[in-house]
Amino acid sequence: MTITASADGSALGNPGPAGWAWYIDDNTWGAGGWPHGTNNMGELKAVLELFRATAHVDDDLHILCDSQYVINTITKWMPGWKRKGWRKGDGKPVMNLDLIKEIDDAIVGRRYRFEWVKGHVGHTLNEAADARARGAAEAYSRGRAADTGPGYPGAGAGAAGSGSAAASSAAPTSGAAPAAPPAPAQTLF
């Protein structure tokens, strides 16, 4: 079986109050955010939390994403960055490294593919994820916790999007970290 989901991020002011969301349908979605972050952080976190929420199932993931940055990070750039000690081709540290390394861990053994969709043009799944990510960013701009959504069935209480605001509100940190050992290659179906 294939799970088709959209993942999106939002940041008011970019940087500013930030949100993320993944969306499958009205009964299966997750969201969260931080008081201060960037759109790219939200986009990455949405994909990370989708992988985490579905970690207990052996289904392929078809991820709709309007961020070329996220798609290229995961499918093209990450292996080279790892070989270079998490540095880019120009020698500078990789931005959003903490989230990227968490994604790198979360995708091990998973079957997935990304499909780029143009944002803000009425794509049903993308618009639903965008609305939830924006709602999370707006909640944080007002000093309130975001609606984390119902989550994915069977994901457990610790998974973001399972009703636990604490699971999704911790802001990622940034900066370079030591190189990690190579992980198995990604599997695209």
C-alpha positions in Angstrom: 0.0 0.0 0.0 1.1 3.6 -0.6 0.4 6.4 1.8 0.0 9.7 0.0 0.6 12.8 2.1 1.4 16.4 1.7 4.0 18.2 3.9 4.3 21.9 4.3 5.9 24.6 6.5 5.1 28.2 7.3 6.9 31.1 9.0 5.4 34.5 9.7 8.1 37.0 8.8 10.5 34.3 7.9 12.0 34.1 10.4 9.3 34.5 12.9 6.6 32.3 14.5 6.8 29.0 12.5 4.6 26.0 11.9 4.7 22.7 10.1 2.1 20.1 9.1 1.7 16.9 7.2 -1.8 15.9 5.9 -3.3 12.7 4.5 -7.0 13.5 5.2 -9.2 15.3 7.7 -8.8 12.4 10.2 -5.1 11.8 9.6 -2.8 14.8 10.0 -0.2 16.3 12.3 1.0 19.8 13.0 3.2 21.8 15.4 5.5 24.8 15.5 7.8 27.1 17.4 7.7 30.7 18.6 10.7 31.5 16.2 11.9 29.7 13.1 12.1 29.8 9.3 9.9 28.4 6.5 12.7 25.9 5.6 12.7 24.6 9.2 8.9 24.1 9.0 9.1 22.3 5.7 11.8 20.0 7.0 10.0 19.3 10.3 6.8 18.4 8.4 8.6 15.7 6.5 10.4 14.5 9.6 7.2 14.2 11.5 5.5 12.4 8.7 8.2 9.8 8.7 8.0 9.5 12.5 4.2 9.2 12.5 4.3 6.4 10.0 7.4 4.6 11.3 5.3 1.7 12.6 3.8 0.8 9.2 5.5 -0.9 6.3 3.8 1.2 3.6 5.5 3.2 0.8 5.3 7.0 1.3 4.4 9.3 -1.6 5.2 12.8 -0.2 3.8 15.8 -2.0 6.0 18.8 -1.2 6.1 22.4 -2.6 9.7 22.9 -1.4 12.4 22.1 -3.8 14.9 22.7 -1.0 13.4 19.8 1.1 13.2 17.5 -1.9 16.8 18.2 -3.1 18.1 18.1 0.5 16.8 14.5 1.0 17.1 13.0 -2.4 20.2 14.7 -3.8 22.4 16.7 -1.4 22.4 14.8 1.8 24.8 12.0 0.8 27.4 14.5 -0.4 27.1 16.6 2.7 27.6 13.5 4.9 30.7 12.5 3.1 32.1 16.1 3.6 31.4 16.1 7.3 28.0 17.8 6.9 29.6 20.6 4.9 28.4 22.1 1.6 30.5 22.2 -1.5 31.8 25.6 -0.6 32.9 24.3 2.8 30.3 26.1 4.8 28.2 24.2 7.4 24.8 22.8 6.3 21.9 24.9 7.5 19.2 23.2 9.6 21.6 20.4 10.3 19.8 19.1 13.4 16.6 18.5 11.4 18.4 17.1 8.4 20.3 14.6 10.6 17.0 13.5 12.2 15.5 13.0 8.8 18.6 11.0 7.7 18.0 8.7 10.7 14.2 8.5 10.1 14.4 7.4 6.4 16.7 4.4 7.0 14.9 1.4 5.6 11.9 3.4 4.4 10.4 3.3 0.9 9.5 6.8 -0.2 9.3 9.1 -3.1 8.8 12.9 -3.4 6.6 14.7 -5.8 7.0 18.4 -6.2 3.7 20.3 -6.3 3.3 24.0 -6.9 2.2 25.7 -3.7 -0.8 28.0 -3.4 -2.6 26.9 -6.6 -5.5 24.9 -5.1 -3.9 21.5 -4.8 -6.2 19.9 -2.2 -3.6 18.1 -0.1 -1.0 20.8 -0.3 -3.6 23.5 0.6 -4.7 21.4 3.6 -1.2 21.0 4.9 -0.4 24.7 4.3 -3.5 25.8 6.2 -2.5 23.7 9.2 1.1 24.8 9.1 0.0 28.5 8.9 -2.5 27.9 11.7 0.4 26.6 13.9 2.5 29.6 13.1 -0.4 31.9 13.9 -1.0 30.1 17.2 2.6 30.6 18.2 2.5 34.3 17.1 -0.3 34.7 19.7 1.6 32.8 22.4 -0.6 29.7 22.2 0.2 26.1 21.5 -0.8 24.8 18.0 -3.5 22.2 17.3 -1.4 19.1 16.8 -4.1 17.2 15.0 -5.2 13.6 15.3 -1.9 12.1 14.1 -1.6 8.8 12.3 -3.5 5.7 13.6 -1.3 3.6 15.9 1.5 6.1 16.0 1.5 6.3 19.8 1.3 9.2 22.2 4.9 10.3 21.7 4.5 11.0 18.0 3.9 14.6 17.0 0.5 15.1 15.7 -1.0 12.6 18.2 -2.5 15.3 20.4 0.7 16.0 22.4 1.7 19.7 22.0 4.9 19.0 23.9 5.9 16.5 21.2 5.9 19.1 18.5 6.8 22.4 20.1 10.5 22.0 20.8 12.4 24.3 18.4 15.3 22.7 16.6 18.7 24.1 17.2 21.2 24.9 14.5 24.8 24.6 13.9 27.3 22.1 12.7 27.9 18.7 14.3 30.5 16.0 13.8 30.2 13.8 10.8 28.0 10.7 11.2 28.8 7.3 9.8 27.3 6.7 6.4 23.7 5.3 6.4 22.3 2.9 3.9 21.2 4.4 0.7 17.6 5.7 0.4 15.1 3.5 -1.3 12.9 5.2 -3.9 10.0 3.2 -5.3 
